[in-house]
Amino acid sequence: MPSQDDALQQAHTDYQQHMRTCRQCHADTVPCAVAKHLLRLYNNARRSAPRTD
């Protein structure tokens, strides 16, 4: 079972890879719907990850 850190890293990687490869995100200054969804997943994973203080 993947840890929360793995899920956070995977969400971040998915978002970054999409931003590099999506034609619409490259052509427009506004992210496409998929990019917004991936960013939302990343933000949710980041919020649920345990904090290391």
C-alpha positions as CSV (number, residue, x, y, z in Angstrom):
1,M,0.0,0.0,0.0
2,P,1.5,3.4,-1.0
3,S,2.3,5.8,1.7
4,Q,0.9,9.4,1.8
5,D,4.3,10.7,0.8
6,D,4.2,8.5,-2.3
7,A,0.7,9.7,-3.1
8,L,1.9,13.3,-2.7
9,Q,4.9,12.8,-4.9
10,Q,2.9,10.9,-7.6
11,A,0.3,13.7,-7.7
12,H,3.0,16.3,-8.1
13,T,4.7,14.3,-10.8
14,D,1.5,13.8,-12.7
15,Y,0.7,17.5,-12.6
16,Q,4.2,18.6,-13.7
17,Q,4.3,16.0,-16.5
18,H,0.9,17.1,-17.8
19,M,2.0,20.8,-17.8
20,R,5.1,19.8,-19.9
21,T,3.2,17.7,-22.4
22,C,-0.2,19.3,-22.8
23,R,-0.6,21.3,-26.0
24,Q,-3.5,23.4,-24.6
25,C,-1.6,24.3,-21.5
26,H,1.4,25.3,-23.6
27,A,-0.7,27.4,-26.1
28,D,-2.8,29.2,-23.6
29,T,-1.9,31.0,-20.4
30,V,-4.8,29.3,-18.6
31,P,-4.4,25.7,-17.6
32,C,-6.8,23.2,-19.1
33,A,-9.5,21.3,-17.2
34,V,-7.2,18.2,-16.7
35,A,-4.4,20.4,-15.3
36,K,-6.9,22.0,-12.9
37,H,-8.1,18.6,-11.8
38,L,-4.5,17.3,-11.3
39,L,-3.6,20.4,-9.3
40,R,-6.7,19.8,-7.1
41,L,-5.6,16.2,-6.5
42,Y,-2.1,17.4,-5.6
43,N,-3.4,20.1,-3.2
44,N,-5.7,17.5,-1.5
45,A,-2.8,15.1,-1.1
46,R,-0.6,17.9,0.3
47,R,-3.2,18.9,2.8
48,S,-3.7,15.3,4.0
49,A,0.0,14.6,4.3
50,P,1.4,14.6,7.8
51,R,3.3,17.7,8.6
52,T,7.0,17.5,9.6
53,D,7.9,20.3,11.9
